[in-house]
């Protein structure tokens, strides 16, 4: 939806799992293949100021990445957190910035973002990197028009807002098309875990479509918390073998961390 701006949620607990696992997958992919076509369907603004007006309004980063930085993080999260620490609180890397940092110089990157303000900020955040394009267009339809070159590994990351049930319906229809479009490609989906369990049937459906792994974790809920989320997960199809163990270790470490 065009009302959604991720800056209000940047660095929260859902971001922690999402970005740590994405870091593990992209790091493994970069080691396996020097060439990749990396695509994001819902890119956001790329980088976030955790001390800025949006992020501090709800203070969600305090229970997320900031608590890990302040209290000492579990070992499986250190590779991602080392990168976050290098950039500092005012330059928290979203998924486009992670890809820009981790993928080799011979890779290509295409980022889709429909929200006009987010698109404008994304262009500014990524700079004049010759490896990438930023498109103000629908990511679902745009991505399916793309194909990797013969030497490239296809990697697509999908992270919709899930503000309404239509987001789940759209992804349910799109995912089989993407798997067929890129039969050897890596497809990475972020999935929120809701208190009411509305994603359970959808998650089961996703795992039956093709070979994949699921790395997810839930946090204890405060009875007074009116938020809808209680966890976060990544569903990754045809990801590098080395990324599976790293991703599951991240999820397990976070599950224990949040349950302290």
TILO-170011 format. One record per atom (N, C-alpha, C): x negated, y negated, z negated. Coordinates in steps of 0.1 Angstrom, whole numbers, plus 5000, padded with zeros to 4 digits. Atoms other than C-alpha are relative to their C-alpha. Example, Ala and Ser with C-alpha at 12.3 -4.5 7.8 and 13.67 -1.06 7.14 Angstrom:
499150125000/487750454922/499149885000/500950115000/486350114929/500849894992/
This chain:
499250125000/500050005000/499149885000/500850124999/498849655007/500049914988/500050075012/499549544972/498850044991/501049945008/496749764958/498649945002/501450055000/493349614949/499350084988/500749915009/490949854932/499249934990/500850075010/489049584914/500549994986/499450005013/491549594886/499750134992/500249875005/490549954880/498550055001/501449964997/486849964890/499350044988/500949945010/484550174869/500850074989/499249935010/487450344850/499650154999/500349865001/487450704840/500250085013/499849934987/488950814873/498949975009/501150034992/486150634891/498850084996/501249935004/483550804870/499950135006/500049864994/484451154881/499949995016/500050024985/485151034917/498649975006/501250054995/481950854922/498850094997/501149915003/479651094904/500050135009/499949884992/480951394924/499749965015/500350044986/480851194957/498449985001/501450015000/477251104948/499350135002/500649874999/476451474944/500150065014/499749944987/478051574977/499249925011/500750074990/476451294997/498550024999/501449985002/473051354982/499650145006/500349874995/473251724991/500150005016/499950014986/474451645026/498849935007/501150074995/471651405032/498750095001/501149915000/469151675023/500250115011/499849904991/470751925046/499949965015/500050054986/471151705077/499649855000/500450144999/469451385087/501049915007/499150074992/472351285109/501450034995/498649985004/475951225098/500949895006/498950104998/479151045108/500850004988/499350025013/480550925075/501249905002/498850084998/484150795075/500849994987/499150025011/486350645048/501349945005/498750044996/490050605053/500649884992/499550105009/490750375023/498749954992/501450035005/487450195016/500049904988/500150105010/488349914992/499049895003/500950114997/485849624988/498650044999/501449954999/482749834985/499249994987/500850035012/481149674954/500949924990/499150065010/482749544921/499249944989/500650075012/481849294894/500750054988/499349955012/482649474861/500249894990/499850115009/482349134844/500949895006/499250104993/484648964869/501450004995/498650025005/488248854865/500950125002/499249884997/489849164881/499750114990/500449885008/487849424862/500349984985/499850025014/488149254828/501449984996/498650025003/491849194830/500650124992/499549885007/492649554820/498950074992/501149945008/489149644807/499850155002/500149854998/489349994822/498650055000/501449954999/485650014828/499450034986/500649985013/484950004791/500150154995/499949865004/486350354786/499450095011/500649924989/484750464819/498549995000/501450004998/481350394832/499249924989/500750085010/480450134805/499750084988/500249925012/480950384777/498850105002/501149914997/478550624795/498749945000/501250075000/475950364800/499649964986/500350055013/476150244764/499750124990/500149895010/476450584745/499150115004/500849894996/474150804765/500850115007/499149924992/475651014793/499550145001/500549864997/475551394799/499150015012/501149994990/472651504820/500650025014/499649994986/474751604851/500449875006/499650134994/475851244855/498949915002/501250095000/472351094853/499749965015/500450054987/471651094891/500849885005/499150114996/474750874898/499849884991/500150115010/474350664866/498749925002/501350064998/470650594874/500249895011/499850104989/471850424907/500949894994/499150115005/474650234888/499249914991/500850085009/472150114862/499049905008/500950084992/469749984889/500749885006/499250114995/472549764903/500549914990/499550095011/473849634870/501549995001/498650015002/477349554858/500749925011/499350094990/478049284884/499950055014/500149944986/477349514914/500250154999/499749865001/479049834906/500450065014/499849954987/478950054937/501250095002/498949914995/482150184952/499550105010/500549894991/482150474976/499349955013/500850044988/481050265007/498649964996/501450035005/478050134987/499250124997/500849875002/477150484976/499650065013/500449954987/477250605012/498949935006/501050084995/475250315023/498650024994/501249985007/472650384997/499450145002/500549865000/472450765000/499850075014/500149934987/472850855037/498849955008/501250044993/469850855059/500149895011/500050124991/468850575083/500650045014/499549964987/469950785113/501550035000/498649975001/473550825100/500849885005/499150104997/476550635112/501150004990/498950015010/479350505089/501149915006/498850084996/482850375097/500949994989/499250025012/484950225070/501349935004/498650064997/488750155074/500549944987/499450065011/490549915051/501149915006/498950074995/494049775058/500349874992/499750125008/494349515029/499149895005/500950114994/493149185044/499049944991/501050065010/491449055012/498950104998/501049895002/489749395006/499150015012/500849994988/488649415042/499049895001/500950125000/487149065040/498850024990/501149985010/485249145008/499150125004/500949884996/484049485022/499049965010/500950044990/482549315052/498849924993/501050075008/480649075028/499150094992/500749915009/479649355005/498950095007/500949914993/478049575031/498949945009/501050084993/476149305049/499850055015/500349974986/474549345084/499350135002/500649864999/473749715082/500350055014/499749954986/473449835119/500650145001/499449864999/474550185109/501550004999/498649995004/478050085100/500949915008/498950094995/481349945113/501149994989/498950025010/484149805091/501249965008/498850024991/487649825107/501249964991/498850045006/490749635096/501150075007/499149914993/493049925106/500450114990/499549885008/494950225093/499050115001/501049905001/492450485082/500450145005/499549864996/494550795088/499950015015/500049984985/495150735125/498749975006/501350044994/491850565131/498950114998/501049905002/489750845116/500250125009/499849894991/491451115137/499649985014/500450034987/490350935168/498550025001/501549995000/486650985158/499650155001/500749874999/484351275165/498549994998/501550015001/480751345155/499350035013/500849964989/478051365181/499550144997/500449865001/476551705187/499050034989/501049995010/473751645162/500549964986/499650075012/475851485135/500950104992/499149945010/477551625104/501249914998/498850085003/481151495100/500350004985/499650015014/481951375065/501149894999/498950105001/485251205057/500550004985/499650025014/486251065023/501449935000/498650055000/489950995016/500449974985/499750055014/490950784985/501249905000/498950095000/494450644988/500449954986/499650065013/496150444961/500950094991/499049915007/498850704952/500949914992/499150085007/501050414941/501450055001/498649944999/504150594954/499850155005/500049864996/505050954963/499750015015/500250004985/504750855000/498550025003/501449984998/500950854995/499750155000/500249865001/501051224986/500650065013/499349944988/503451305015/499149975012/500950044988/501151115040/498750095000/501249925001/498051305028/500350155003/499649864997/499851635029/500250035015/499949984985/500651585066/498749985007/501250044993/497251435075/498950104998/501149925003/494951685058/499850125010/500149894990/495751995081/499549955014/500450064987/495251765111/498549975000/501450035001/491851655099/499150125000/500849885001/490652005091/499950065014/500049944987/491652115126/499249915009/500750104991/490151795142/498550024998/501449995003/486751855125/499850144994/500049875005/486452235122/498750044992/501249985008/482952215108/499749884991/500250125008/483351885090/500250024985/499850015015/483151805053/501149904997/498950095004/486451655040/500150004985/500050025015/486551505005/501249924997/498750075004/489851404989/499949974985/499850035014/490351224956/501450024996/498649965005/493351344936/500149954986/499750035014/494751174905/500750114993/499349905008/495951394877/501049924991/498950085007/499251254863/500550074987/499449945013/500751304828/501250095003/498849924997/503951434844/499750115010/500449894992/502051684866/500650005014/499450014987/503551554898/499150055011/500949964989/500351644917/499750155000/500449865001/500152014907/500450085013/499649934988/502152154936/499249965012/500850064989/500351924960/498650065000/501449955002/496952034946/499950155004/500049864996/497852404951/500150015015/499950004986/498852334986/498749975007/501350044994/495552164994/499050114999/501049895002/493452454980/500350125009/499749894991/495252695004/499749975014/500250044986/494452505036/498750055006/501349964995/490752595039/499150024988/501049985011/487652685019/499749874994/500350135007/487152424992/499650034986/500149995015/486252364956/500749884994/499350115007/488052144931/499149974987/500750055012/486051944905/500949904993/499150095006/488351784880/499950004985/500050015014/488651674844/501149914995/499050085007/491251534820/499549944987/500450065013/490851294791/501250004991/498950005010/492851294759/500849875001/499250124999/495751054760/500449954986/499550085012/496550794734/501550005001/498650005000/500250834725/500649865004/499550134997/500650454730/499649955014/500550044987/498950454764/501250025010/498949994991/501650374790/499550035014/500549974986/499350464820/500550135004/499549884995/500450734843/498950115002/501149904998/496950904847/499550064988/500749945011/495351154825/498850085005/501249934995/492651284847/499749975015/500550034986/490851284881/499450125005/500649884994/489751544906/499649965014/500450004986/487951584939/500250145006/499949884992/488951844964/499149995012/501050014989/486051914988/500050125009/500049894990/486252125020/498750005007/501349974992/483152275036/498949904996/501150085006/480852075013/498750085000/501349935001/477152165011/500050094987/499949915011/476652464989/499449954987/500650065012/474352274965/500949904993/499150095006/477052024959/501050064991/498949935008/479552274945/499650014985/500449985014/477552364914/499849864993/500350135006/476452004908/501449934996/498750065002/480051884911/500850064989/499349935011/481552144888/499349974987/500850045013/478752064862/500449864996/499650145003/479751694864/501450014993/498649995006/483451784858/500050064986/500149935013/482652014829/499449914990/500750095009/480351764813/501049884996/499150115003/482951484816/501250054991/498949945008/485751714802/499550004985/500549995014/483551774771/499849864994/500250145004/482551404769/501249934995/498850075003/486051274769/500750074988/499349935011/487251544744/499349984986/500850015013/484651434717/500949944989/
